[in-house]
């Protein structure tokens, strides 16, 4: 379900947070379209944090030290990379209004990024919105193999350590399904969301320079299963 607003409609960061609390998020038709429309999918994608799956091959990459990972160091750059055209996707739904709104949420402490670096270059990352004990994943990118996957592993470890209860992926792709993503109907999603908004989590529960080994250990803790 979606509803379009005019380009002149005032959407503030505060209104955006209220929309997330109701299970609604904004999108645009393209990067050049100044308009936004609200989306509330009938079927929602979520990754159960207790059921997050990491393949043995990816785990080796996470441990290898091939990449370094930071948090909230380059939020605007991550958004720009997520919005950039790619060979398999010439256009994007991230327009200037969305970049401005989420940039404001970042300044308020409600939007975060995970960055993956290789030899000083930003080669992958993701960003999303934090509200209560829910994290709403928005977009990810990679320029090196597995870089966005490494970002997701570090994100999940951080969410687990910080007491989060919901990781919303909006939709489920085959890529996300390999990590344990599932689809839930809107009514069930609202129950999960309401439960996740009953308290506050701590996105900064882990040190900024958490190692891949430590991230994997958090995900593999027996209490997570």
Steps between C-alpha positions, in 0.01 A plus 500: 500500500633844415378857483666783313557847643573808295856630476399799710372296794708568809649183640712567804740261672254484791216402267726240342565338838126492573446332165757231581327442833183426300677265259517747211804623307554739205630430152537689174446387143856598409797708612380785277138492616449758779184327622469241773239238571430306818528123492353241735559155346237233552788253538803624693857373501675445832816321611441325834806603697512167682496318168760698307702266276865546407652256252838350580651672197373840608614436856853441372486831317370682808785356710769552239563868562466563127262785580485753780161604631387830651169637624354845428827621354373573148121506511452743210748311283319173566170658399659641185641161406164332564337761274752466217401321178640151456540270198196296606303802622506821301273689736432516872220604734736717711443861397625824655206531739568154637871574537423824684243337729719206596797729540295692757406173673868414516575831670222422748653159576218303333678395180826307483744363248744212497798554270738240356845610386779338304839665466347832602216484246131477588398176332172415669247600759142541606279746683171493684278652767503417870186548706436337835624142469439490124749555221364569153755409234474738205766419244845351451771505234828332415793555268692195621376146536332432836547859623128564559465155657778582745317824584182302571684256729639790703159667509329188635767453769450862604122461513527185710744662740284810525178321590311545173200280430418568134702533180268618224619448142179636340503227234666159464745426219680174434814671627334582834330161516843339518549681835171372638264776386132408506174656387228585748150636434425859593299408810781285638755766418305758699509269803877463464542873453287593801703263716825651372385852582435423866854591609822661377800311363862613488657514153834592656514201735805367312829687454531676166790274400343162578692221327344250265587222742313676781201573275470134405533394863206721596286355224596144597431534874283209619240739640440626146375166371 
